[in-house]
Amino acid sequence: MRKSSGRGGMMKVSEITKDNISNEIVDRLLFEGLEYDGRAADIIIVLGSRTACNYRVPLAAELFHKGKAPRLIFCGGKVQMTMLGEMAEYKAMLMAAEKCGIPRERIYAETRSQTTAENLMFAREIIEREYPQCGSVIIVTTAYHMRRAQKLGEKILRQEIITCPAGRGSTQRGNWYKTEKGRMTALDECLKFGYYIRNGLIDDFEI
């Protein structure tokens, strides 16, 4: 991964390779313009992961308690070793939500998904069935995963998407380039976009 000191020209995300990626491209693609802007929405969607109950759910609870959305969808059917034991992601998230004071009746559980795209595909089914008047969603996921979630949400949900990245770990905007782990995680995330674009899951775009 090469370094760059200037913004340079725009490029299509599909054109990114291991050979032409730079720190500047990583920053633009994964982090630029994705900070939560404080807007309210109809639903908060929390994407699943092994550690979602650690930090994504508490952030979603903070949004809920501030009145930013009246309902939530917890996504994730993959069985993983979470801090609460080995279980499906959504189950750990529900347990964490109880500790955070979110009433169970305000949460829809998406129990089947194994990937980010499936998180949002199955969340859309819940919205269409349970809350068809929904017009906007806040997506909560980890910071470096936020752009991919945003673009998938635009394609799959067809709702107004409000991004709310959860800052944690070695791959945040302010530290990803400081460790080998952070750099490798960021590079891997950037290169995943090519797969998603080639398979029609997201539309190509310029950065």
LINGIQUI-V109051 format. One record per backbone hydrogen bond with DSSP energy under -1.0 kcal/mol. NH is the residue of the N-H (numbers start at 1). CO is the residue of the C=O. If there is no record, write none. Layout:
NH/CO ; NH/CO
This chain:
2/21 ; 13/205 ; 15/12 ; 16/13 ; 21/17 ; 23/2 ; 26/22 ; 27/23 ; 28/24 ; 29/25 ; 30/26 ; 31/27 ; 32/27 ; 34/31 ; 41/68 ; 42/136 ; 43/136 ; 44/71 ; 45/138 ; 46/73 ; 47/140 ; 54/51 ; 55/51 ; 57/52 ; 59/55 ; 60/56 ; 61/57 ; 62/58 ; 63/59 ; 64/60 ; 65/61 ; 66/62 ; 67/64 ; 68/63 ; 72/106 ; 73/44 ; 74/108 ; 75/46 ; 76/110 ; 77/113 ; 80/87 ; 82/80 ; 82/85 ; 85/82 ; 87/80 ; 89/78 ; 90/76 ; 92/88 ; 93/89 ; 94/90 ; 95/91 ; 96/92 ; 97/93 ; 98/94 ; 99/95 ; 100/96 ; 101/98 ; 102/97 ; 106/103 ; 107/104 ; 108/72 ; 110/74 ; 119/115 ; 120/116 ; 121/117 ; 122/118 ; 123/119 ; 124/120 ; 125/121 ; 126/122 ; 127/123 ; 128/124 ; 129/125 ; 130/126 ; 131/127 ; 134/131 ; 137/160 ; 138/43 ; 139/162 ; 140/45 ; 143/166 ; 145/142 ; 146/143 ; 149/145 ; 150/146 ; 151/147 ; 152/148 ; 153/149 ; 154/150 ; 155/151 ; 156/152 ; 157/153 ; 158/153 ; 160/135 ; 162/137 ; 164/139 ; 166/141 ; 175/172 ; 176/172 ; 178/175 ; 183/179 ; 184/180 ; 185/181 ; 186/182 ; 187/183 ; 188/184 ; 189/185 ; 190/186 ; 191/187 ; 192/188 ; 193/190 ; 196/192 ; 197/193 ; 198/194 ; 199/195 ; 200/197 ; 201/196 ; 202/196 ; 207/11
